[in-house]
Amino acid sequence: METIRVLQVDAFTDEPLTGNPAGVVPDADGLSSEQMQTIAAEMAVSETAFLRSSETADRRIRYFTPTQEVDLCGHATIGTFAHLHDEGLEPGTTTLETNVGTLEIELEGDGTVWMTQDEPTIREVDVGYDRVADALGVDRAALEGASADLPLAVASTGLPFLIVPITYLSDVGAAEPDLTAIEALTDDLDATGIYLFTFDALEAESTVHGRMFAPGAGVPEDPVTGTASGAAAAYLDRFDAFDGDLPAELRLEQGHYVDRPGQVRVRLDGAVQVGGRGVTVLDGSLVVPDSDDDEILEA
């Protein structure tokens, strides 16, 4: 057995115990997939980032939920680089190898982290409003009332999400998701989760208010989601939600209905950039059992 350093960093916030908690293992070289999955299950947050060396970029991260590996995670990336800022990483641009390819990360002097995501892919889907309303536990009329110019579509900037507009903030808050139905729906659509949103936000500076459900990935409800926010912003741009007057920066608030409020900043200037800060709330060590996994891990 060995002892490794583990952290919890709350991402997309400056306030401890708000935003989205991410596990961060800052030295994961040598850990097997089995060990990383065991650590992620023990951390019991939506995603844990395992920072590794890379032969093709400055660093590599692998991401695990409590139940499976996922290819990309926005808030765990923000949390990892917020930790690196605290450890003395100089501001500037760096490269990060992930399972979806090499991404560009920009670190500002105040600790704000900007993550350039994949080029957006967006596809409209032919799925009935009845099925979506039943899965989310919302009123069908509230979905249709928001759908005049904004269709149901799966959008991805690294991970695919079904993007679902709804009329009012009260509709978002009143959602009673059927997690089994959501998992079946997202499986059918080849999506990671559902991002439900409204323009009826709490804060004046916010563009939208959202909630994200991904039970198929082991995340019943994620507090504040970087990958879904990037996908939602690309969706809003694609369907001209701002009538040709796209804001220089979108702000997507999330997490209030699970008592973990936070805000994701998104820029759409030639590429999708997701930004935010993070605060370390736990820094300790974990005893890791030996692995039976004979996999030879690449850096």
C-alpha positions, -999 to 999 in steps of 0.1 A, spaced: 0 0 0 11 36 -5 0 70 7 -8 98 -17 -18 134 -14 -54 142 -22 -73 175 -22 -108 188 -25 -110 221 -45 -144 239 -48 -145 251 -84 -164 280 -100 -164 299 -68 -143 320 -44 -162 309 -14 -154 276 4 -182 250 5 -200 265 -25 -195 258 -62 -186 223 -74 -163 202 -53 -136 183 -73 -112 158 -61 -76 165 -72 -47 140 -70 -17 161 -79 7 132 -84 -10 103 -101 18 89 -121 20 52 -114 -16 48 -103 -35 21 -122 -70 27 -136 -83 4 -108 -66 25 -81 -79 58 -96 -114 45 -97 -111 34 -61 -99 68 -50 -127 85 -69 -153 64 -52 -137 72 -18 -136 109 -26 -174 107 -34 -175 139 -54 -189 141 -89 -154 140 -105 -118 135 -93 -89 147 -115 -57 127 -116 -28 148 -127 -1 130 -146 29 136 -168 25 137 -205 47 130 -235 26 152 -258 16 182 -236 27 200 -204 4 178 -183 -22 151 -185 -54 146 -165 -77 116 -163 -111 121 -148 -132 96 -128 -166 98 -113 -174 75 -84 -184 48 -109 -165 53 -141 -139 72 -161 -151 102 -182 -132 118 -210 -134 154 -198 -145 175 -168 -146 212 -167 -148 219 -129 -121 193 -121 -98 210 -146 -105 244 -131 -100 230 -96 -67 214 -106 -52 245 -121 -65 266 -92 -45 243 -70 -14 246 -92 -18 284 -90 -17 281 -52 14 260 -55 31 287 -75 24 280 -112 31 312 -131 3 329 -151 3 320 -188 -8 294 -213 -1 257 -209 -13 225 -227 -33 197 -212 -36 162 -226 -71 146 -220 -90 117 -235 -106 141 -259 -73 155 -271 -49 183 -261 -65 215 -247 -52 249 -240 -53 262 -205 -48 299 -196 -40 309 -160 -44 345 -150 -26 363 -122 -56 364 -99 -61 326 -102 -88 326 -128 -85 295 -151 -96 295 -187 -101 262 -204 -104 261 -242 -128 233 -250 -134 213 -282 -149 228 -313 -187 226 -308 -209 199 -324 -246 204 -322 -274 182 -335 -312 187 -331 -330 156 -318 -364 143 -325 -375 134 -290 -410 142 -277 -416 169 -252 -437 144 -232 -407 121 -227 -384 150 -217 -410 165 -194 -416 132 -177 -379 125 -172 -372 159 -157 -404 161 -137 -415 194 -153 -446 207 -170 -446 200 -208 -461 234 -214 -432 251 -197 -408 233 -221 -429 242 -252 -432 278 -241 -394 282 -243 -390 263 -275 -401 288 -302 -366 295 -314 -346 271 -293 -351 234 -301 -341 204 -281 -306 195 -292 -275 176 -281 -245 199 -279 -209 190 -271 -176 209 -266 -160 177 -253 -189 159 -237 -224 157 -252 -254 171 -233 -291 173 -242 -298 211 -239 -333 218 -227 -347 253 -224 -376 260 -200 -396 291 -194 -391 303 -158 -367 299 -128 -396 284 -108 -398 257 -135 -362 248 -130 -365 248 -93 -396 227 -93 -380 199 -114 -384 165 -99 -361 143 -120 -367 107 -126 -331 95 -127 -339 62 -143 -358 79 -171 -331 104 -176 -305 77 -179 -326 58 -205 -331 91 -224 -295 101 -225 -284 66 -234 -308 67 -264 -294 101 -274 -257 92 -268 -255 121 -243 -237 123 -210 -266 142 -192 -293 168 -195 -287 205 -190 -320 223 -181 -319 261 -183 -338 293 -182 -330 329 -190 -349 338 -158 -317 340 -137 -312 349 -100 -284 374 -105 -285 404 -128 -251 396 -143 -261 360 -151 -271 350 -186 -290 318 -176 -297 296 -147 -292 259 -152 -293 224 -136 -275 193 -149 -284 157 -144 -261 128 -154 -271 97 -136 -257 74 -163 -222 88 -155 -228 83 -117 -237 120 -111 -274 124 -102 -271 162 -101 -239 182 -107 -237 215 -88 -218 236 -113 -208 221 -147 -181 234 -169 -185 210 -198 -223 215 -199 -219 253 -196 -196 253 -226 -220 231 -246 -250 253 -236 -232 285 -246 -223 270 -280 -260 260 -284 -272 295 -276 -248 309 -302 -258 283 -328 -295 291 -325 -290 328 -323 -305 332 -289 -292 368 -287 -305 380 -320 -271 386 -334 -258 405 -303 -238 377 -286 -224 389 -253 -186 391 -250 -189 368 -220 -218 346 -209 -223 339 -172 -241 307 -163 -253 303 -127 -259 268 -113 -260 249 -80 -285 270 -60 -310 241 -57 -284 218 -42 -270 245 -19 -237 248 -39 -241 280 -58 -215 289 -84 -210 306 -117 -193 296 -150 -179 322 -173 -179 314 -210 -163 332 -239 -172 324 -276 -145 343 -295 -134 318 -322 -133 290 -296 -153 280 -265 -134 291 -234 -148 282 -200 -135 301 -170 -136 303 -132 -117 302 -100 -114 276 -72 -106 274 -35 -89 244 -18 -110 232 12 -92 199 20 -56 189 17 -46 156 31 -34 120 24 -51 88 15 -38 52 18 -43 35 -15 -44 -3 -16 -22 -22 -41 -37 -28 -75 -46 -61 -91 -47 -42 -125 -18 -54 -146 -24 -25 -171 8 -8 -182 -1 29 -179 11 54 -203 21 89 -190 
